[in-house]
Each structure stands twice: as C-alpha cells, then as structure tokens.
Amino acid sequence: MNERILEGALNVFKVKGPKFTMDDIAAEMKMSKKTIYTVFNDKNELMCEMVDYAFDLIKSAEDKIYNDDSLNTVEKLRGILEVLPENYYGYDFSAMQALAEKYPMAHEKLTHRLESGWDKTFDLLKAGMAEGSIREINLEIFKLMYESSVERLLMSEFLKKNTTAYPVALKQVVEVLVDGIIIKGR
C-alpha cells in the first residue's frame, strides 16, 4: 500500500508540483483520504517518504549501471551521474524549489540524499584514474561541483528561466564535469 500511494503521489506531483493536496492523491488512487492517512500522518511525512522513494529508485538504477559489464569505466561514470529512472522524465523539477520553503524536512532529506551514496561513483573515479582514462582529480571537489550543480538546478529558477528540462541540464552538467570544456586536439 505504501509504495502504491507513493507512486500515486509522484504522479500527482508530476502534474501539480508540491502544491498537490491529499484529495488529489485520493482521486488519483481512487481511494479515500482516510486510507492514505492510515499510512502517512500528514503531507510532510508523505513528502519525506517521496524523496526517499525517488532516491531509492535512482540508487537501484545506479546499481544496474555499475554492474553492467558491457560498459567501460567512463560510460558507467556518466550513466551513474546522469541516472534518472524513465518515469521521472517529464517532471517539473523546478517545482523542487518550493520544497525548501513549504517542506523543510523533505528538503533536508533531499539534501542528505544528494550528499550521500557516493561509494560507487568514487570507486569508478578511482578505477578510471588507475587505468588512465580519467586524470588525477580531488574526489571531494568533484563531488562538491556535482552536488552544487544538481542542487542549483533543483532549487533555483534556472530551469524555468532557460526553458530547459532537468534531464537535459543534468546531461550537460555531467558532460562538462567528465569531458571538461576544452576542445580535444587543440
């Protein structure tokens, strides 16, 4: 039931952003609001659980990429940094800005999840440096640059102002982080 409600909440969030109501979820799920409240105490708790659920899906997708033997180290690194499960395409990620204002606990959880779970990424960076496919870099600076970029994409007006979809912007961030800004051969 928990997962089903979270999926419904994410579908409603896709359309309405964080301004959705529990009535909206009940209508989406074709169930009573009372049933939802037997699983979640309030919208704040639901928002926190949605963050965890979304990140768990992302981590699962990262695991598939990390364990895919058909990819080389750099391809795995790109994949993990760009990962966004298919059902998240089309979301208005610019609505995440309201999360900090209206749901500080969910925002705190989002920030924590962005800052944790770097083991596989660091393993790939170290492997790339060892094999010579990635130059020597400070892992913590790389992490800082990535986290800052993602947080800025999610928590600012950038996506709306530039009419850019989050997956497109994230791909460009990863390209700059992995490839740099130089033109090869010059």
C-alpha positions as CSV (number, residue, x, y, z in Angstrom):
1,M,0.0,0.0,0.0
2,N,2.8,2.4,0.9
3,E,4.6,2.0,-2.4
4,R,1.3,2.3,-4.3
5,I,0.4,5.6,-2.6
6,L,3.9,6.9,-3.2
7,E,3.6,6.1,-6.9
8,G,0.3,7.9,-7.0
9,A,1.7,10.9,-5.1
10,L,4.6,11.1,-7.6
11,N,2.1,11.1,-10.5
12,V,0.2,13.9,-8.9
13,F,3.5,15.7,-8.1
14,K,4.4,15.4,-11.8
15,V,1.3,17.4,-12.7
16,K,0.8,19.8,-9.8
17,G,4.2,20.0,-8.1
18,P,4.3,20.3,-4.3
19,K,1.0,22.2,-4.3
20,F,-0.9,18.9,-4.6
21,T,-3.3,18.0,-1.9
22,M,-4.2,14.8,-0.2
23,D,-7.5,15.0,-2.0
24,D,-5.6,15.0,-5.3
25,I,-3.8,11.8,-4.3
26,A,-7.0,10.2,-3.2
27,A,-8.6,11.0,-6.5
28,E,-5.6,9.7,-8.4
29,M,-5.5,6.5,-6.4
30,K,-9.3,6.1,-6.3
31,M,-9.3,5.6,-2.6
32,S,-10.3,7.6,0.4
33,K,-8.2,10.2,2.0
34,K,-8.7,8.4,5.3
35,T,-6.9,5.3,3.8
36,I,-3.9,7.5,2.9
37,Y,-3.8,8.9,6.4
38,T,-3.6,5.3,7.8
39,V,-0.2,5.1,6.0
40,F,1.0,8.7,6.3
41,N,0.3,11.0,9.2
42,D,0.4,14.2,7.0
43,K,1.6,15.6,3.8
44,N,5.0,16.5,5.3
45,E,5.7,12.8,6.1
46,L,4.5,11.8,2.6
47,M,6.9,14.3,1.0
48,C,9.8,12.9,3.0
49,E,8.9,9.4,2.0
50,M,8.6,10.5,-1.6
51,V,12.1,11.8,-1.5
52,D,13.4,8.5,-0.1
53,Y,11.4,6.5,-2.6
54,A,12.6,8.5,-5.6
55,F,16.2,8.2,-4.4
56,D,15.9,4.5,-3.8
57,L,14.7,4.2,-7.4
58,I,17.7,6.2,-8.6
59,K,20.1,4.1,-6.5
60,S,18.6,0.9,-8.0
61,A,19.2,2.3,-11.5
62,E,22.7,3.3,-10.5
63,D,23.4,-0.3,-9.3
64,K,22.3,-1.7,-12.7
65,I,24.7,0.7,-14.5
66,Y,27.6,-0.1,-12.1
67,N,27.2,-3.8,-12.6
68,D,26.8,-3.7,-16.4
69,D,29.9,-5.4,-17.7
70,S,29.3,-4.1,-21.2
71,L,30.1,-0.6,-20.2
72,N,33.6,0.8,-19.6
73,T,34.5,2.8,-16.5
74,V,33.8,6.2,-18.1
75,E,30.5,5.1,-19.5
76,K,29.5,3.7,-16.1
77,L,30.5,7.0,-14.5
78,R,28.4,9.1,-17.0
79,G,25.5,6.7,-16.5
80,I,25.5,7.0,-12.8
81,L,25.9,10.7,-12.8
82,E,23.0,11.2,-15.3
83,V,20.7,8.5,-14.0
84,L,17.1,9.3,-13.8
85,P,14.6,6.5,-14.0
86,E,12.3,6.7,-17.0
87,N,9.2,7.5,-15.0
88,Y,10.8,10.8,-13.9
89,Y,11.1,12.3,-17.3
90,G,8.6,15.0,-17.8
91,Y,8.6,16.1,-14.2
92,D,8.8,19.8,-13.5
93,F,11.9,19.6,-11.3
94,S,11.9,23.4,-11.0
95,A,9.0,22.9,-8.6
96,M,11.5,21.4,-6.1
97,Q,12.4,25.0,-5.1
98,A,9.1,25.1,-3.1
99,L,10.2,22.0,-1.2
100,A,12.6,24.1,0.8
101,E,10.0,26.7,1.6
102,K,7.0,24.5,2.4
103,Y,8.5,21.2,3.4
104,P,11.9,21.8,5.1
105,M,12.1,18.2,6.5
106,A,11.7,16.9,2.9
107,H,14.3,19.4,1.6
108,E,16.7,18.4,4.3
109,K,16.2,14.7,3.3
110,L,16.8,15.6,-0.3
111,T,20.0,17.4,0.5
112,H,21.2,14.5,2.6
113,R,20.4,12.0,-0.1
114,L,22.3,14.2,-2.7
115,E,25.3,14.3,-0.4
116,S,25.4,10.6,0.5
117,G,25.8,7.4,-1.5
118,W,29.0,8.3,-3.4
119,D,30.8,5.0,-2.9
120,K,30.2,3.6,-6.4
121,T,30.9,7.0,-8.1
122,F,34.2,7.3,-6.1
123,D,35.1,3.7,-7.0
124,L,34.6,4.5,-10.7
125,L,36.6,7.7,-10.4
126,K,39.5,5.8,-8.7
127,A,39.3,3.0,-11.2
128,G,39.4,5.5,-14.1
129,M,42.4,7.2,-12.6
130,A,44.2,3.9,-12.1
131,E,43.6,2.8,-15.6
132,G,44.4,6.2,-17.1
133,S,41.0,7.0,-18.5
134,I,40.5,9.8,-16.0
135,R,43.1,12.3,-14.9
136,E,44.0,12.7,-11.3
137,I,41.4,14.8,-9.5
138,N,40.3,15.6,-6.0
139,L,37.2,13.4,-5.4
140,E,35.7,15.8,-2.9
141,I,36.0,18.8,-5.2
142,F,34.3,16.7,-8.0
143,K,31.6,15.7,-5.6
144,L,31.1,19.4,-4.5
145,M,30.8,20.5,-8.1
146,Y,28.3,17.9,-9.0
147,E,26.2,18.3,-5.8
148,S,26.2,22.1,-6.2
149,S,25.1,21.9,-9.8
150,V,22.3,19.5,-9.1
151,E,21.1,21.4,-6.1
152,R,21.1,24.7,-8.1
153,L,19.2,23.0,-10.9
154,L,16.6,21.7,-8.5
155,M,16.3,24.6,-6.1
156,S,16.5,27.7,-8.3
157,E,14.6,29.3,-11.2
158,F,17.3,28.2,-13.7
159,L,15.3,25.5,-15.4
160,K,12.3,27.8,-15.9
161,K,14.3,30.8,-17.0
162,N,16.2,28.8,-19.5
163,T,13.3,26.6,-20.5
164,T,15.5,23.6,-20.0
165,A,14.3,20.2,-18.9
166,Y,16.1,18.8,-15.9
167,P,17.4,15.6,-17.7
168,V,18.9,17.8,-20.5
169,A,20.5,20.2,-18.0
170,L,21.9,17.3,-15.9
171,K,23.4,15.7,-19.0
172,Q,25.2,19.0,-19.8
173,V,26.5,19.3,-16.3
174,V,27.9,15.7,-16.5
175,E,29.4,16.4,-19.9
176,V,31.3,19.4,-18.5
177,L,32.4,17.5,-15.4
178,V,33.5,14.4,-17.3
179,D,34.8,15.9,-20.5
180,G,35.8,19.4,-19.4
181,I,35.4,22.4,-21.6
182,I,38.5,22.1,-23.8
183,I,38.2,21.1,-27.4
184,K,40.1,17.8,-27.8
185,G,43.2,18.0,-30.0
186,R,43.9,21.8,-29.5
